[in-house]
Amino acid sequence: MKFGTLAEIETRGKTVLVRVDFNSPIDPSSNTILDDKRFREHIPTLQALEDARVVILAHQSRPGKKDYTTLAAHADKLERLMGMPVTYVDDIFGSCAKQAIRNSHPGDIVLLENVRFSAEENLTLKPEDGARTHLVKKLASMADLCVYDAFGTAHRSQPTITGLPYAMKTVAGLLMEKEVSMLSKVFTSAPKPVTFVLGGTKVDDSISVAGNVLANKTADKVAVIGVVANLFYLAKGIDIGEPSKNLIHNLGYDGEIARAKDILDSYSDKILMPEYVAVKQNDERREYPIEDVPKDCPIMDMGTDSIGSFADALKNSGTIVFNGPAGVFEDVKFASGTFELLRAAANAEFSVCGGGHTAAVIERLGLASQYSHLSTGGGACIEFLTGKKLPAISALEKSWEMFGGK
């Protein structure tokens, strides 16, 4: 992959658009940002632009959601984390935004309004079409360069993600560069053996990852946990009980059972599945062999015996890619599977977490420093690991081809 980086351009005195991913959990009643991890991850890129006029583009949630709001609280949060003033403008490309940028000086930071307040940003468009939107044309006219640092949105093709790189010289920020570099190591130079741990509820994505890494021999083993494991049980013909079967159905994943069966038929010796599970029975944790699960009890976690055998397998891995929890970890009675596997994975020579809730648990357990890389993008990370080239990466490459030498 060849795209431009900050090290390859001159930004001193320039006006630079910086597309970040500040999309964070928010308490709608108080407009309080509950987790500032994504802000912290972008700070090195913003600090590297200290001699430029920085104009930040960001989004929060999407239309119709309770946390779809202005970026006023985001400006306050960034100001505290950076230890310097951040000018928030409740405008995206109108006269107020233009005036704020004109009045700024090198070293200043201006945060424009939630870009999803522009209807065009909510469209999925080809990059060429995104470049022709009013949103992109107006934004591009207000700056000299663009830095794309929002790995968490890199799997989408929306105007400020893939359109801007087609309209102006755009390079990867430090976070984007780090994400691509670290995740690429899984395919190129990861210490062997490599184990992928796939759980959570994004079953279709996990099936795609499992099929890709086994077919390409990227992974030596794939350990399935959580709802992903439930789907593989069904693919083996195991009755997992009505509540767990209904969950698969309600999530719309019935069609994935055949794909899981194909993987089992081809790679049965490389798939690890928990032999024991914990269910919720009379509001208590009860453990059973998977074949003996009561038909009216939901599977909530791995069983203790399986936690131990999985932890042993992880300890023998050189590389571990962890994506998704082992159960309903929010309930302390069913958290041990997720917690113990994350602790075991932290001891690997090279360990990667696919973002989302799992990364938050790692931080809560105080394990963040032991992991080689915690991705900031759940969806983008897992799509990257399927072997697909993310739309934002393709757009960055095209931008460097079109504008890199100018």
N, C-alpha and C positions, 0 to 999 in steps of 0.2 A: 504494500500500500504506500503510495507516495502522495502525501499532501504537505502543504506548507505548515511550518511551525513558527512560533514567536521568535525563535533563534534566527530565523532566516529573513526577517523583515525589520525595517526601521520604524519605530513608533514614536520616537521623540517629537513632540510638538504636533502630532497628528490627532485628528478626531477619530476615535475608534469605537465602533459598535461592538459590544460584547454580549453575545447570546449565552445566557446562563440558565441553570435550572434551579430556581429558588422554590419550586412547587413543594410545599411543606404541609404537614398536618397542622390544622388550625382549629382552635375552639371558636366556633361561629358566634357564640354568645358574647365573647369579649374581644374577638379578633386577635387573639393571642397565638403566636407561633409556638407550637409545642415541641418542636425538634429543629435545631439549627445546623444539623450535620451538613446539609447540602450547601449552606452558606459558607461554612468553614472550609469545605473542599475547594471552593472557588477563590478563596483569598490569595493563594500564591499567584494565580493568573492576574488578579487585579493589582497586586503589589508589583508584578513585573511590568505593568503599564503605568508606573508612577509618573512618567514624564509625558504622558499623553492625556488628552481630554477623553475621559472614559464615559461612554453612554451605554447604560445597561438595558438590555431587553430581556424580559422574563415573563413568565405566566404563573397564574395560580388557579388550579382546578380547571373546570370547564363550565359552560353555561348550563344552568339547571341544578347544579350541585350547591349544597349549603355553604361550602367553603370557597365558592367563587366570589372573589372580592378584590378590592383595590390592593395596591402594593404599598400603601402607607406604612403598615406594620413591618413590611419587609425592609423598607428604607431605614426605619428605626433600628431594626435588628442588625442590619449591615453596618450602620453607623457605629453601633456599640462594638461590634466585632472588629471593625477596621480601626477604630480609635481616631476617626476623622469624619468631617461633615459629609453627608450624602444628600444631595438635592433631589427630592422626590417631586416629579411633575405629573399631575393627573391628566396627562395628554400623551398621545403616542406619536403623531406626526403633524399635528396642527401648529398654529402660531405660537402657542405657549411652549411646546417642546422645542421648536426652532429657536425661540428667544433664549430659552434656558441654555441651550447648547452654545449659541453665539456669545452669551455672557460668561461662559465657563473659561477656565484657564488650564494649562497643562498641570496635571496633578489633581484636578477636580474630578468628582464622580457625580454623574447625573443618572438617576433611575427613572425611566419612563414608565408609564402606566401599563398594567396588565395587557400584554399584546393580544390576548384572547378577547379583549373588549372590542377588537376589530373583527368583524364577521369573517373577513377573508382568512384570518389566521386559523379559523376552525375548519377550514376546508382541507381535504387531502388532495394535493395537486402534484402533477409532474413538476420537476424543478423548473423547466422552461416556462410553464404556466405560472408557477409561483413567482418567478422573476418579473412577470408582467403585471402582477397585482398592484393596485394603488399603494397598498401597505409597503411592499418592498421597494417600489420606485421612489416613494417619498423618503423612506428611511435611508436608502442608499445615497440619496442626494444630500443628506445631512452629515455625511462622514467620509473619511478618506479610506478607511479599512474596516474589515469586520473580523472579529475573533469568535470562533464557535467553540464553546466550552461546555455545552449542555449534553453530556453523554446520555443522561436520563431520557432525553427526547430523540436520540439519534435513530431510533427505529421508526420514526414518523416522517412523513413527507408533507410538511406544511410550509407556508411561505417563509417564515423567519428561520426555518431549519434548513431547507434545501433550495429555496428560491433566492435568498440573499447571496449565497456563494456563486450563483449564476449571474448575479447583477454587479458584483464587486469583488475585489480581491479579498478572499477569506481564508484564514489559516486556523489551525487547531490551537486551542488554549492548552495550558499545562495539564489541566485535569483530563481533558479529552485525549491528549497525547499519552498520559499515564494509563488511562483505561485501556486504550487500544494496545499499548505495549505489554501491559501485564496480562491481559486476557489472551493475547496472541501467543504468549509463552506456553499456554496450555497445549497448543497445537505444535509448537516448534521445539521447545527446550525444557519441557517439564520433567523433573526427576521421576523415574519409574519406581514402582508401578503407579499408574494413575487410576484413581477411583472417583467417579462422579456420584454424588449423593443427591437424589432428586426427590423432592417432596412438595408439600403445599397443595394448593388447589388448581394451579395452572397446568392441568394434566396434558392438554394438547401440546403445549410448548415442551414439556418434559419428555413426552413421547418422541418428539422431533429431535431433541438433543440426544436422547438415548440411542435412537437409530443412527444418527449421524456419527457420534463418537465411537460407536462400536463398529460400524461399517468402515470407518476410516482408520480404525485401530488406534485412535487417540486415547481411548480408555481401555484399561485392562479389566475393570469391573465397573458395573453400575449398580449402586445400592438404591432401591426404591423404598420410600417411606411415605407416611401420610396418605393423602387421597390417591396419589400416584400408585402406591402399593395396593390400595383397594382395587384399582382398575386392573392391575396385573393378577390379583387373586381371581377376579371374574374371568380374565382371559385364560386362567388355568382351570376354570370350571368349579372354583371353590365358592360355596354359598357364604357370603359375608354378612347376611342378615338384612332385613328390610330397610332399616334406617340408613345404612351405608350404601345400599344399592340405590335407594331413593335419592341420596345426595349426588351420586354420579349422574343419575337421570336428570335431576333438577339443574345441575350445572351444564347439561347439554353434552355430556361426554360419552353417551352410549356408543357413538360411532368410533370412538377411540379404542374400544375393546379389541376389535379385529386387528388394529395396528399393533397393540401390545402383544397379541397372540403371535403375529408374524415375527416380532422381536424375540419372543420366547422360543419360537421354533428354530430360529437361526442362531441364537446366542444364549441358550438356556444355562450353560455353564458359566456365563459371565454376569448373570443377573442375581443379585442378592435380595431376598425378600424376607421380612421378619416371619419367623415361625410361630411366635407368640405375640399376642396383642392384648391391650388393655381396653375394656369397654366400660361404659357407664351403666351401672346396674343398681337400681334403687338409690341413685344419686351418689354411689360410691365407685371407686376403682376396683374392678375385678379382672383378673388375667386368665386367658384361655389360650390353648393352641388354636391356630387360625381355623382348623377344621371343625372346632367345637364351639365356635362363637354362638351365643344365644341369638336366636333369629329376631328378637325384638330389642336388641341392645346395640347402640351405635359404637363403632370402633373409634376410640379417642386418642390412642397412643400405642407405641410399641410395648410389648411385654418386657419385663425385667431381664429374662434370659436372652431375649433377642438384642436388647440394648447392649448387654455384655459381649455377645458374639460380634455384633456390628462394630463396637468400639475396638475390639481386637483386630478386626479387618482393617480399620482405619489406621491403627497404630503401625501396621505393616506397609502402609502406602507412602510413597515418596511425594506424591501430589494428590491433593483432595480439592475437588470443586464441589461446593456445598450450595444448593439452591432449594430453599423451602423447608419448613418445619416437619417434624415427625408426627405431630398431632396437635391437639387443641392446647397449646402451651400457655394460653392466657389463663386457663384454669390450673392452679398449682397442682392439683391431683394428677394432671395429665401432661405435665411439663418435663418430666424426667427424661423421656426419649430425646426430645430436642436439645435439652441442656447438656446431657451427657455426650451425645454425639458431637456437638459443637466443641466441647472440651477436648474430646479425643482428636478431632480434626485440627485443632489449634497446634498440635505437636508435630504435624507433618512438616517436611522440609520446605514445601511450597504449598500454600493453602489459599484458596480463593473463595470468597462468598459472593453469591449473585445478588446482593442488594436486598431491598425491601424489608419485610419484617425480620428476616433472619439476621441481617446486619444490625438491626436495632437490638436484637436479643444478644448478639455478640458484644456489643458495647455495654449493655446492661450487666453482662456477666464479667466485665472487665477483661475480656479476651482480645480486644481490638488490636493491641500491639503485637500479639502473637500470630496474627494472620498476615500473610504476605500482601493480600489485597482485599479490601472490602469495596465492591463496586457500588457506585451511586445510582445505578440504573437497573432495576429489577427486570423489566420487560426488555430493555435494550441489551442487557447482559445475556439473558437467556437466548435471545434471537441471534446475538453474535455467536454464541456457542453452538447454535444449530449449523453454523458454517455459512450463513447468509452474510452478504456484505450489506451493512446498514445504509439506509438512504443518505444519512448525513455524511458518512464516510465517502460514499460515491460522489456526493456534491462537493466535498472538500477536494477530492482528487481532481474533479473537473475544473474547479475554480483555480487550482494551482496550474493546471494545464493552460487555462485561458489567460490568467492574469499574473502568474508567478514571476515572469521575467520582466514585468513592467514596473 
